[in-house]
Amino acid sequence: IYGTWICKTVSLSQAELMTPEEKAMGDKIKDSFMDGKFTFGADGIFNIELPKASPELLEMVKDLDKKIWQLKGNRISISPKENLMHLDVMNGDGFLTFGIFETPFVLRMEKM
């Protein structure tokens, strides 16, 4: 998991259960993750870059940058003591999928 991962696609899980307003908001946020970079440093520090993010989303994720990360089983915790974000990790063929815990966002990540 160490290294930098780039987001290649984003999907919404259970989109069929969303209201039109929720889906529209999800689609807007979904685009912000495209080409985003998640770096899991060997020093235990997480960095996030979202070049396509709106100012609102950047404000929401700024607290995630330069925080400690920890892997337990298939879950990555960003700043475990503060409980900022959890990513459920699934292995694919040459890629990983990150499900952002308690959100509908599923990110297909490839190692850079």
N, C-alpha and C positions, 0 to 999 in steps of 0.2 A: 504494500500500500504506500510505502515511502515514495516520495517524488511528486511531480506535478501531473495532474489529470485535467483534461480539457473536456468541456461539455459539448457533445456532438448533437444530441437530440434531447428533447424534453417532452414528456407526455403527462397527461393528467389521469391519475387513476380514478376510476368510478365517475368519469365525466358525465355519464348518462344519468347520474343521480343528482347532478347539480342544477340549480335554477339557471336561467339564461344570464342573470346578472353575475352569479358566481363563476360561471364558465367564461364570461367576458373578462372578468377580473383575473381569473386564472390564466387565460390566454395572454393577457398583457404582461403578467409577471413571468410566465413561461418563457416568453421571448427574451427577457432580461438575462436568463441563465445561459443562453446560447453563446458559445465560445468563452464561457467563464472558466477560470482556472482555479482549481483547488490544489493547494500544495500542502502536503503532509511531510514536514521536515523530520529528519532523523533526530533532530534535537528536541522533538516533541512540540514544535510550534506549527500552528496552522495559519496559512495565508489564503485569502480569497481575493480574486480579481474578477469583476463583472463589467466588461467593457461596454455592454449594451444596456446596462441597468438604468432605470429611471432614477432621478434624484431621490425619490421617495424610498425606493428599494435600497439604494446605496446607504441611506440613513439607517435603514433597518439592519443591514448586515455589517455596518462598520464596526460594531462591537465584537464581531466574530474574528476579525483580522488580528493576527499576532497573539492568538490565544493558544493555550495548551490543548492538545488533542490526545485522545486515548482510544485504543481499539480493544474491545472486549467481545469475543465471539464474532458475530457479524455486525456489530454496532460500533460506529465511531461516535464518540462524544466530544463536542467542542466545548472547552472550558467546563469539565465535568462538575466542578464545585459550584459553578454558577448555573449549570444546566441550560446553557444557551441554545444548543442545537444537537440533534442526534441524526445520524445518517445510517440507515439500514443498508448494508452492502450485500450485493448479490454478484457472483461471478458469471461472466459470459465468456464467449470464445474470443479472447483478445481484448475484452473490455470489462468494465465494472458498471453496475447499475447502483446508483445511490437513491434510495427512497428517503425523502426528507420527512422525518417522523412528525406525525400529526398534521401533515399537509397532503394535498393530492399530487405533489410534484415528484416525478420519477426521472432522474437524470442518467443518460447513457454517457459514460465517461471513458475516454481513451487516454492511455499514458502518453505523455509527451516525450 
